[in-house]
Amino acid sequence: MKKAVVFSFVFIITLFVSNSYAQKVFSVNYSSNADVKVYVADYESNADLVVYKCSYSSQASGNDGQWFFEKYASNADKKIFFVDYKSNADLVIYFTDYSSNAGWKNKSKEHLMY
């Protein structure tokens, strides 16, 4: 009985830890390989998500718009493809220079990055 409880506890902790770093992304070359198609807006007011590019993967935690661009697709949690037209996008983002500005503007699209 104790083994089952310990195993369950370890399993739950593992799930929590693996989901806490959900913003490691990789930019793919083809839309068919992407989890999410992304359009970059010129203005923050047009975005669903304001994104801050992190310098280190440890800074990209949670689903709060702080992204770390991985070098390899296998290390990423989400594969994204940048589209040329807003109408082709699943998600519209705006890149900010300040981590404090990162976050969701349109909460209905949050599920795309989980």
N, CA, C and O atoms as CSV, one atom per row, in Angstrom:
chain,resi,resn,atom,element,x,y,z
A,1,MET,N,N,0.812,-1.192,0.000
A,1,MET,CA,C,0.000,0.000,0.000
A,1,MET,C,C,0.858,1.261,0.000
A,1,MET,O,O,0.557,2.224,-0.704
A,2,LYS,N,N,1.926,1.250,0.791
A,2,LYS,CA,C,2.799,2.415,0.863
A,2,LYS,C,C,3.447,2.704,-0.490
A,2,LYS,O,O,3.619,3.861,-0.872
A,3,LYS,N,N,3.807,1.629,-1.215
A,3,LYS,CA,C,4.443,1.821,-2.520
A,3,LYS,C,C,3.502,2.520,-3.489
A,3,LYS,O,O,3.933,3.364,-4.275
A,4,ALA,N,N,2.221,2.175,-3.439
A,4,ALA,CA,C,1.237,2.794,-4.336
A,4,ALA,C,C,1.077,4.280,-4.020
A,4,ALA,O,O,0.954,5.101,-4.929
A,5,VAL,N,N,1.078,4.620,-2.747
A,5,VAL,CA,C,0.938,6.017,-2.338
A,5,VAL,C,C,2.174,6.813,-2.758
A,5,VAL,O,O,2.056,7.922,-3.279
A,6,VAL,N,N,3.342,6.249,-2.532
A,6,VAL,CA,C,4.585,6.924,-2.901
A,6,VAL,C,C,4.647,7.083,-4.424
A,6,VAL,O,O,5.003,8.149,-4.925
A,7,PHE,N,N,4.301,6.025,-5.152
A,7,PHE,CA,C,4.309,6.097,-6.618
A,7,PHE,C,C,3.344,7.176,-7.105
A,7,PHE,O,O,3.684,7.945,-8.004
A,8,SER,N,N,2.148,7.242,-6.525
A,8,SER,CA,C,1.173,8.253,-6.923
A,8,SER,C,C,1.696,9.657,-6.642
A,8,SER,O,O,1.544,10.557,-7.468
A,9,PHE,N,N,2.302,9.837,-5.499
A,9,PHE,CA,C,2.851,11.136,-5.130
A,9,PHE,C,C,3.954,11.554,-6.109
A,9,PHE,O,O,3.962,12.695,-6.572
A,10,VAL,N,N,4.871,10.659,-6.425
A,10,VAL,CA,C,5.962,10.950,-7.349
A,10,VAL,C,C,5.402,11.250,-8.743
A,10,VAL,O,O,5.888,12.155,-9.422
A,11,PHE,N,N,4.399,10.508,-9.167
A,11,PHE,CA,C,3.788,10.715,-10.478
A,11,PHE,C,C,3.159,12.107,-10.570
A,11,PHE,O,O,3.329,12.798,-11.574
A,12,ILE,N,N,2.442,12.517,-9.541
A,12,ILE,CA,C,1.792,13.831,-9.527
A,12,ILE,C,C,2.829,14.948,-9.523
A,12,ILE,O,O,2.670,15.937,-10.238
A,13,ILE,N,N,3.866,14.807,-8.743
A,13,ILE,CA,C,4.935,15.806,-8.702
A,13,ILE,C,C,5.615,15.902,-10.067
A,13,ILE,O,O,5.923,17.002,-10.525
A,14,THR,N,N,5.851,14.769,-10.717
A,14,THR,CA,C,6.482,14.762,-12.040
A,14,THR,C,C,5.618,15.497,-13.051
A,14,THR,O,O,6.134,16.269,-13.859
A,15,LEU,N,N,4.326,15.272,-13.018
A,15,LEU,CA,C,3.424,15.977,-13.925
A,15,LEU,C,C,3.462,17.475,-13.675
A,15,LEU,O,O,3.498,18.264,-14.619
A,16,PHE,N,N,3.455,17.868,-12.419
A,16,PHE,CA,C,3.483,19.287,-12.077
A,16,PHE,C,C,4.767,19.946,-12.564
A,16,PHE,O,O,4.723,21.030,-13.145
A,17,VAL,N,N,5.900,19.310,-12.335
A,17,VAL,CA,C,7.185,19.880,-12.730
A,17,VAL,C,C,7.288,19.960,-14.240
A,17,VAL,O,O,7.763,20.969,-14.761
A,18,SER,N,N,6.862,18.940,-14.959
A,18,SER,CA,C,6.986,18.971,-16.417
A,18,SER,C,C,6.076,20.017,-17.039
A,18,SER,O,O,6.402,20.544,-18.102
A,19,ASN,N,N,4.951,20.336,-16.418
A,19,ASN,CA,C,4.054,21.340,-16.957
A,19,ASN,C,C,4.407,22.757,-16.525
A,19,ASN,O,O,3.895,23.719,-17.097
A,20,SER,N,N,5.266,22.901,-15.531
A,20,SER,CA,C,5.592,24.237,-15.063
A,20,SER,C,C,6.520,24.967,-16.039
A,20,SER,O,O,6.638,26.191,-15.979
A,21,TYR,N,N,7.171,24.236,-16.926
A,21,TYR,CA,C,8.026,24.843,-17.926
A,21,TYR,C,C,7.416,24.624,-19.307
A,21,TYR,O,O,7.994,23.933,-20.147
A,22,ALA,N,N,6.254,25.210,-19.534
A,22,ALA,CA,C,5.489,24.947,-20.748
A,22,ALA,C,C,5.720,25.976,-21.837
A,22,ALA,O,O,4.984,25.986,-22.823
A,23,GLN,N,N,6.688,26.819,-21.704
A,23,GLN,CA,C,6.879,27.869,-22.690
A,23,GLN,C,C,8.211,27.768,-23.425
A,23,GLN,O,O,8.756,28.779,-23.868
A,24,LYS,N,N,8.725,26.573,-23.552
A,24,LYS,CA,C,9.901,26.365,-24.378
A,24,LYS,C,C,9.383,26.049,-25.769
A,24,LYS,O,O,8.689,25.052,-25.973
A,25,VAL,N,N,9.724,26.906,-26.726
A,25,VAL,CA,C,9.172,26.772,-28.071
A,25,VAL,C,C,10.285,26.551,-29.094
A,25,VAL,O,O,11.451,26.878,-28.870
A,26,PHE,N,N,9.875,25.984,-30.220
A,26,PHE,CA,C,10.777,25.771,-31.336
A,26,PHE,C,C,10.051,26.221,-32.591
A,26,PHE,O,O,8.897,25.854,-32.811
A,27,SER,N,N,10.713,27.005,-33.404
A,27,SER,CA,C,10.123,27.513,-34.638
A,27,SER,C,C,10.398,26.536,-35.776
A,27,SER,O,O,11.551,26.302,-36.138
A,28,VAL,N,N,9.327,25.964,-36.339
A,28,VAL,CA,C,9.458,24.991,-37.421
A,28,VAL,C,C,9.367,25.688,-38.781
A,28,VAL,O,O,8.905,26.825,-38.876
A,29,ASN,N,N,9.808,25.002,-39.814
A,29,ASN,CA,C,9.831,25.565,-41.163
A,29,ASN,C,C,8.547,25.352,-41.956
A,29,ASN,O,O,8.317,26.025,-42.961
A,30,TYR,N,N,7.714,24.420,-41.510
A,30,TYR,CA,C,6.485,24.101,-42.226
A,30,TYR,C,C,5.298,24.120,-41.272
A,30,TYR,O,O,5.385,23.626,-40.148
A,31,SER,N,N,4.194,24.691,-41.729
A,31,SER,CA,C,3.010,24.800,-40.864
A,31,SER,C,C,2.468,23.431,-40.470
A,31,SER,O,O,1.884,23.281,-39.397
A,32,SER,N,N,2.655,22.437,-41.325
A,32,SER,CA,C,2.151,21.088,-41.014
A,32,SER,C,C,2.875,20.449,-39.833
A,32,SER,O,O,2.361,19.506,-39.233
A,33,ASN,N,N,4.055,20.949,-39.495
A,33,ASN,CA,C,4.815,20.423,-38.352
A,33,ASN,C,C,4.541,21.176,-37.053
A,33,ASN,O,O,5.070,20.814,-36.002
A,34,ALA,N,N,3.728,22.206,-37.121
A,34,ALA,CA,C,3.528,23.085,-35.963
A,34,ALA,C,C,2.349,22.646,-35.101
A,34,ALA,O,O,1.370,22.082,-35.589
A,35,ASP,N,N,2.475,22.921,-33.811
A,35,ASP,CA,C,1.353,22.768,-32.879
A,35,ASP,C,C,0.467,24.002,-32.951
A,35,ASP,O,O,-0.756,23.911,-32.847
A,36,VAL,N,N,1.101,25.161,-33.132
A,36,VAL,CA,C,0.390,26.441,-33.140
A,36,VAL,C,C,0.950,27.332,-34.251
A,36,VAL,O,O,2.164,27.468,-34.401
A,37,LYS,N,N,0.052,27.931,-35.022
A,37,LYS,CA,C,0.463,28.903,-36.046
A,37,LYS,C,C,0.346,30.291,-35.434
A,37,LYS,O,O,-0.689,30.646,-34.869
A,38,VAL,N,N,1.417,31.073,-35.551
A,38,VAL,CA,C,1.544,32.345,-34.847
A,38,VAL,C,C,1.748,33.490,-35.830
A,38,VAL,O,O,2.508,33.375,-36.792
A,39,TYR,N,N,1.059,34.589,-35.574
A,39,TYR,CA,C,1.246,35.820,-36.327
A,39,TYR,C,C,1.788,36.881,-35.365
A,39,TYR,O,O,1.301,37.015,-34.242
A,40,VAL,N,N,2.786,37.624,-35.807
A,40,VAL,CA,C,3.375,38.670,-34.972
A,40,VAL,C,C,2.738,40.008,-35.340
A,40,VAL,O,O,2.875,40.486,-36.466
A,41,ALA,N,N,2.040,40.606,-34.371
A,41,ALA,CA,C,1.354,41.889,-34.575
A,41,ALA,C,C,2.337,43.050,-34.435
A,41,ALA,O,O,3.365,42.951,-33.765
A,42,ASP,N,N,1.983,44.143,-35.086
A,42,ASP,CA,C,2.799,45.353,-35.000
A,42,ASP,C,C,2.524,46.149,-33.723
A,42,ASP,O,O,3.355,46.941,-33.278
A,43,TYR,N,N,1.343,45.925,-33.146
A,43,TYR,CA,C,0.933,46.674,-31.955
A,43,TYR,C,C,0.448,45.727,-30.873
A,43,TYR,O,O,-0.213,44.728,-31.160
A,44,GLU,N,N,0.774,46.038,-29.646
A,44,GLU,CA,C,0.375,45.227,-28.500
A,44,GLU,C,C,-1.140,45.090,-28.396
A,44,GLU,O,O,-1.645,44.043,-27.990
A,45,SER,N,N,-1.859,46.138,-28.760
A,45,SER,CA,C,-3.319,46.121,-28.648
A,45,SER,C,C,-3.980,45.104,-29.587
A,45,SER,O,O,-5.137,44.736,-29.381
A,46,ASN,N,N,-3.259,44.652,-30.610
A,46,ASN,CA,C,-3.803,43.674,-31.556
A,46,ASN,C,C,-3.475,42.231,-31.178
A,46,ASN,O,O,-3.886,41.305,-31.877
A,47,ALA,N,N,-2.753,42.030,-30.101
A,47,ALA,CA,C,-2.248,40.707,-29.744
A,47,ALA,C,C,-3.157,39.959,-28.772
A,47,ALA,O,O,-3.847,40.554,-27.944
A,48,ASP,N,N,-3.131,38.625,-28.905
A,48,ASP,CA,C,-3.769,37.742,-27.927
A,48,ASP,C,C,-2.822,37.511,-26.749
A,48,ASP,O,O,-3.248,37.334,-25.608
A,49,LEU,N,N,-1.527,37.520,-27.061
A,49,LEU,CA,C,-0.497,37.242,-26.067
A,49,LEU,C,C,0.693,38.163,-26.295
A,49,LEU,O,O,1.175,38.302,-27.419
A,50,VAL,N,N,1.158,38.784,-25.231
A,50,VAL,CA,C,2.375,39.589,-25.282
A,50,VAL,C,C,3.514,38.684,-24.813
A,50,VAL,O,O,3.466,38.125,-23.717
A,51,VAL,N,N,4.537,38.550,-25.657
A,51,VAL,CA,C,5.617,37.592,-25.422
A,51,VAL,C,C,6.931,38.299,-25.145
A,51,VAL,O,O,7.302,39.260,-25.820
A,52,TYR,N,N,7.621,37.797,-24.133
A,52,TYR,CA,C,8.979,38.248,-23.819
A,52,TYR,C,C,9.919,37.085,-24.123
A,52,TYR,O,O,9.702,35.972,-23.644
A,53,LYS,N,N,10.960,37.337,-24.915
A,53,LYS,CA,C,11.946,36.302,-25.238
A,53,LYS,C,C,12.955,36.208,-24.104
A,53,LYS,O,O,13.689,37.157,-23.829
A,54,CYS,N,N,12.984,35.062,-23.456
A,54,CYS,CA,C,13.909,34.824,-22.350
A,54,CYS,C,C,15.285,34.417,-22.869
A,54,CYS,O,O,15.408,33.834,-23.947
A,55,SER,N,N,16.296,34.726,-22.103
A,55,SER,CA,C,17.666,34.353,-22.458
A,55,SER,C,C,18.012,32.944,-22.009
A,55,SER,O,O,18.901,32.309,-22.576
A,56,TYR,N,N,17.313,32.453,-20.993
A,56,TYR,CA,C,17.592,31.143,-20.419
A,56,TYR,C,C,16.295,30.353,-20.275
A,56,TYR,O,O,15.243,30.923,-19.986
A,57,SER,N,N,16.375,29.041,-20.477
A,57,SER,CA,C,15.176,28.206,-20.397
A,57,SER,C,C,14.544,28.228,-19.002
A,57,SER,O,O,13.332,28.060,-18.866
A,58,SER,N,N,15.353,28.432,-17.985
A,58,SER,CA,C,14.826,28.462,-16.613
A,58,SER,C,C,13.927,29.664,-16.357
A,58,SER,O,O,13.150,29.662,-15.403
A,59,GLN,N,N,14.023,30.693,-17.199
A,59,GLN,CA,C,13.174,31.879,-17.045
A,59,GLN,C,C,11.792,31.672,-17.669
A,59,GLN,O,O,10.859,32.419,-17.373
A,60,ALA,N,N,11.662,30.677,-18.518
A,60,ALA,CA,C,10.414,30.458,-19.255
A,60,ALA,C,C,9.537,29.471,-18.508
A,60,ALA,O,O,9.475,28.293,-18.861
A,61,SER,N,N,8.870,29.943,-17.492
A,61,SER,CA,C,8.040,29.058,-16.679
A,61,SER,C,C,6.578,29.454,-16.771
A,61,SER,O,O,6.235,30.631,-16.888
A,62,GLY,N,N,5.731,28.442,-16.715
A,62,GLY,CA,C,4.298,28.695,-16.743
A,62,GLY,C,C,3.799,29.105,-18.111
A,62,GLY,O,O,4.543,29.079,-19.091
A,63,ASN,N,N,2.558,29.476,-18.168
A,63,ASN,CA,C,1.917,29.878,-19.418
A,63,ASN,C,C,1.631,31.376,-19.345
A,63,ASN,O,O,0.482,31.809,-19.427
A,64,ASP,N,N,2.701,32.157,-19.188
A,64,ASP,CA,C,2.535,33.588,-18.950
A,64,ASP,C,C,3.189,34.467,-20.010
A,64,ASP,O,O,3.351,35.670,-19.803
A,65,GLY,N,N,3.569,33.873,-21.152
A,65,GLY,CA,C,4.121,34.664,-22.231
A,65,GLY,C,C,5.617,34.860,-22.207
A,65,GLY,O,O,6.146,35.647,-22.992
A,66,GLN,N,N,6.310,34.170,-21.332
A,66,GLN,CA,C,7.763,34.247,-21.314
A,66,GLN,C,C,8.288,33.011,-22.034
A,66,GLN,O,O,8.254,31.905,-21.496
A,67,TRP,N,N,8.770,33.212,-23.248
A,67,TRP,CA,C,9.181,32.115,-24.121
A,67,TRP,C,C,10.688,32.016,-24.217
A,67,TRP,O,O,11.403,33.018,-24.238
A,68,PHE,N,N,11.148,30.780,-24.276
A,68,PHE,CA,C,12.542,30.496,-24.582
A,68,PHE,C,C,12.555,29.702,-25.877
A,68,PHE,O,O,11.901,28.664,-25.973
A,69,PHE,N,N,13.295,30.178,-26.876
A,69,PHE,CA,C,13.369,29.497,-28.154
A,69,PHE,C,C,14.464,28.431,-28.102
A,69,PHE,O,O,15.652,28.739,-28.001
A,70,GLU,N,N,14.039,27.191,-28.171
A,70,GLU,CA,C,14.957,26.055,-28.107
A,70,GLU,C,C,15.707,25.885,-29.422
A,70,GLU,O,O,15.222,26.270,-30.487
A,71,LYS,N,N,16.878,25.311,-29.328
A,71,LYS,CA,C,17.701,25.051,-30.496
A,71,LYS,C,C,17.237,23.787,-31.228
A,71,LYS,O,O,17.415,23.658,-32.439
A,72,TYR,N,N,16.647,22.867,-30.482
A,72,TYR,CA,C,16.205,21.584,-31.042
A,72,TYR,C,C,14.726,21.357,-30.729
A,72,TYR,O,O,14.256,21.654,-29.631
A,73,ALA,N,N,14.011,20.831,-31.705
A,73,ALA,CA,C,12.572,20.585,-31.550
A,73,ALA,C,C,12.276,19.610,-30.413
A,73,ALA,O,O,11.252,19.729,-29.739
A,74,SER,N,N,13.158,18.663,-30.207
A,74,SER,CA,C,12.921,17.651,-29.170
A,74,SER,C,C,12.936,18.236,-27.759
A,74,SER,O,O,12.390,17.626,-26.839
A,75,ASN,N,N,13.543,19.394,-27.574
A,75,ASN,CA,C,13.592,20.034,-26.257
A,75,ASN,C,C,12.413,20.965,-26.005
A,75,ASN,O,O,12.213,21.427,-24.881
A,76,ALA,N,N,11.640,21.240,-27.037
A,76,ALA,CA,C,10.551,22.215,-26.924
A,76,ALA,C,C,9.264,21.559,-26.456
A,76,ALA,O,O,9.022,20.375,-26.690
A,77,ASP,N,N,8.448,22.361,-25.790
A,77,ASP,CA,C,7.123,21.915,-25.378
A,77,ASP,C,C,6.101,22.195,-26.472
A,77,ASP,O,O,5.111,21.476,-26.606
A,78,LYS,N,N,6.343,23.236,-27.246
A,78,LYS,CA,C,5.446,23.607,-28.353
A,78,LYS,C,C,6.268,23.942,-29.582
A,78,LYS,O,O,7.302,24.606,-29.503
A,79,LYS,N,N,5.780,23.464,-30.725
A,79,LYS,CA,C,6.389,23.822,-32.001
A,79,LYS,C,C,5.477,24.856,-32.649
A,79,LYS,O,O,4.272,24.645,-32.788
A,80,ILE,N,N,6.071,25.969,-33.039
A,80,ILE,CA,C,5.282,27.052,-33.619
A,80,ILE,C,C,5.745,27.340,-35.042
A,80,ILE,O,O,6.890,27.077,-35.407
A,81,PHE,N,N,4.832,27.882,-35.831
A,81,PHE,CA,C,5.135,28.304,-37.186
A,81,PHE,C,C,4.654,29.727,-37.339
A,81,PHE,O,O,3.500,30.028,-37.035
A,82,PHE,N,N,5.525,30.611,-37.808
A,82,PHE,CA,C,5.168,32.012,-38.001
A,82,PHE,C,C,4.521,32.182,-39.375
A,82,PHE,O,O,5.126,31.868,-40.400
A,83,VAL,N,N,3.289,32.682,-39.382
A,83,VAL,CA,C,2.551,32.897,-40.626
A,83,VAL,C,C,2.659,34.368,-41.045
A,83,VAL,O,O,2.960,35.242,-40.232
A,84,ASP,N,N,2.407,34.612,-42.322
A,84,ASP,CA,C,2.504,35.963,-42.866
A,84,ASP,C,C,1.217,36.766,-42.737
A,84,ASP,O,O,1.227,37.995,-42.814
A,85,TYR,N,N,0.110,36.056,-42.539
A,85,TYR,CA,C,-1.187,36.727,-42.486
A,85,TYR,C,C,-1.929,36.368,-41.201
A,85,TYR,O,O,-1.961,35.207,-40.794
A,86,LYS,N,N,-2.517,37.366,-40.576
A,86,LYS,CA,C,-3.252,37.194,-39.326
A,86,LYS,C,C,-4.382,36.171,-39.475
A,86,LYS,O,O,-4.669,35.424,-38.540
A,87,SER,N,N,-5.017,36.139,-40.640
A,87,SER,CA,C,-6.136,35.240,-40.872
A,87,SER,C,C,-5.722,33.764,-40.864
A,87,SER,O,O,-6.570,32.889,-40.690
A,88,ASN,N,N,-4.437,33.483,-41.049
A,88,ASN,CA,C,-3.940,32.102,-41.032
A,88,ASN,C,C,-3.459,31.660,-39.648
A,88,ASN,O,O,-3.053,30.511,-39.472
A,89,ALA,N,N,-3.502,32.547,-38.686
A,89,ALA,CA,C,-2.920,32.278,-37.370
A,89,ALA,C,C,-3.932,31.704,-36.382
A,89,ALA,O,O,-5.123,32.014,-36.420
A,90,ASP,N,N,-3.413,30.861,-35.503
A,90,ASP,CA,C,-4.176,30.400,-34.342
A,90,ASP,C,C,-4.030,31.400,-33.201
A,90,ASP,O,O,-4.938,31.579,-32.389
A,91,LEU,N,N,-2.867,32.046,-33.160
A,91,LEU,CA,C,-2.515,32.927,-32.053
A,91,LEU,C,C,-1.793,34.161,-32.585
A,91,LEU,O,O,-0.888,34.049,-33.412
A,92,VAL,N,N,-2.193,35.328,-32.114
A,92,VAL,CA,C,-1.539,36.582,-32.487
A,92,VAL,C,C,-0.716,37.035,-31.289
A,92,VAL,O,O,-1.232,37.174,-30.180
A,93,ILE,N,N,0.584,37.265,-31.533
A,93,ILE,CA,C,1.464,37.679,-30.444
A,93,ILE,C,C,2.104,39.018,-30.763
A,93,ILE,O,O,2.111,39.478,-31.905
A,94,TYR,N,N,2.639,39.625,-29.720
A,94,TYR,CA,C,3.424,40.856,-29.837
A,94,TYR,C,C,4.657,40.666,-28.967
A,94,TYR,O,O,4.533,40.302,-27.798
A,95,PHE,N,N,5.842,40.906,-29.514
A,95,PHE,CA,C,7.074,40.785,-28.737
A,95,PHE,C,C,7.348,42.076,-27.989
A,95,PHE,O,O,7.335,43.163,-28.566
A,96,THR,N,N,7.598,41.936,-26.683
A,96,THR,CA,C,7.900,43.077,-25.824
A,96,THR,C,C,9.357,43.011,-25.370
A,96,THR,O,O,9.972,41.944,-25.381
A,97,ASP,N,N,9.890,44.137,-24.981
A,97,ASP,CA,C,11.262,44.206,-24.488
A,97,ASP,C,C,11.348,44.028,-22.970
A,97,ASP,O,O,12.443,43.956,-22.412
A,98,TYR,N,N,10.197,43.958,-22.307
A,98,TYR,CA,C,10.175,43.897,-20.843
A,98,TYR,C,C,9.372,42.687,-20.364
A,98,TYR,O,O,8.230,42.497,-20.780
A,99,SER,N,N,9.958,41.879,-19.502
A,99,SER,CA,C,9.296,40.676,-19.004
A,99,SER,C,C,8.026,41.004,-18.220
A,99,SER,O,O,7.092,40.203,-18.179
A,100,SER,N,N,7.996,42.168,-17.606
A,100,SER,CA,C,6.819,42.552,-16.818
A,100,SER,C,C,5.594,42.822,-17.687
A,100,SER,O,O,4.470,42.812,-17.183
A,101,ASN,N,N,5.791,43.063,-18.982
A,101,ASN,CA,C,4.660,43.308,-19.888
A,101,ASN,C,C,4.085,42.022,-20.474
A,101,ASN,O,O,3.009,42.048,-21.071
A,102,ALA,N,N,4.778,40.907,-20.316
A,102,ALA,CA,C,4.336,39.644,-20.897
A,102,ALA,C,C,3.056,39.158,-20.231
A,102,ALA,O,O,2.864,39.318,-19.026
A,103,GLY,N,N,2.191,38.566,-21.032
A,103,GLY,CA,C,0.967,37.990,-20.479
A,103,GLY,C,C,-0.138,37.920,-21.513
A,103,GLY,O,O,-0.011,38.422,-22.630
A,104,TRP,N,N,-1.222,37.286,-21.110
A,104,TRP,CA,C,-2.363,37.070,-21.987
A,104,TRP,C,C,-3.267,38.286,-22.041
A,104,TRP,O,O,-3.608,38.868,-21.011
A,105,LYS,N,N,-3.651,38.661,-23.241
A,105,LYS,CA,C,-4.649,39.711,-23.470
A,105,LYS,C,C,-5.997,39.072,-23.782
A,105,LYS,O,O,-7.047,39.640,-23.480
A,106,ASN,N,N,-5.960,37.892,-24.387
A,106,ASN,CA,C,-7.161,37.155,-24.759
A,106,ASN,C,C,-7.096,35.773,-24.101
A,106,ASN,O,O,-6.523,34.839,-24.661
A,107,LYS,N,N,-7.675,35.654,-22.931
A,107,LYS,CA,C,-7.593,34.434,-22.125
A,107,LYS,C,C,-8.238,33.226,-22.809
A,107,LYS,O,O,-7.937,32.087,-22.452
A,108,SER,N,N,-9.115,33.457,-23.781
A,108,SER,CA,C,-9.783,32.336,-24.445
A,108,SER,C,C,-8.812,31.520,-25.312
A,108,SER,O,O,-9.156,30.422,-25.750
A,109,LYS,N,N,-7.630,32.034,-25.558
A,109,LYS,CA,C,-6.648,31.319,-26.386
A,109,LYS,C,C,-5.539,30.686,-25.545
A,109,LYS,O,O,-4.595,30.117,-26.092
A,110,GLU,N,N,-5.646,30.781,-24.244
A,110,GLU,CA,C,-4.626,30.234,-23.345
A,110,GLU,C,C,-4.376,28.752,-23.569
A,110,GLU,O,O,-3.244,28.286,-23.439
A,111,HIS,N,N,-5.415,28.015,-23.903
A,111,HIS,CA,C,-5.299,26.570,-24.082
A,111,HIS,C,C,-4.331,26.187,-25.203
A,111,HIS,O,O,-3.819,25.068,-25.211
A,112,LEU,N,N,-4.076,27.072,-26.128
A,112,LEU,CA,C,-3.181,26.775,-27.246
A,112,LEU,C,C,-1.750,26.510,-26.796
A,112,LEU,O,O,-1.021,25.772,-27.459
A,113,MET,N,N,-1.344,27.094,-25.697
A,113,MET,CA,C,0.031,26.958,-25.254
A,113,MET,C,C,0.210,25.985,-24.084
A,113,MET,O,O,1.299,25.907,-23.515
A,114,TYR,N,N,-0.828,25.252,-23.721
A,114,TYR,CA,C,-0.688,24.224,-22.679
A,114,TYR,C,C,-0.269,22.921,-23.291
A,114,TYR,O,O,-0.097,21.931,-22.579
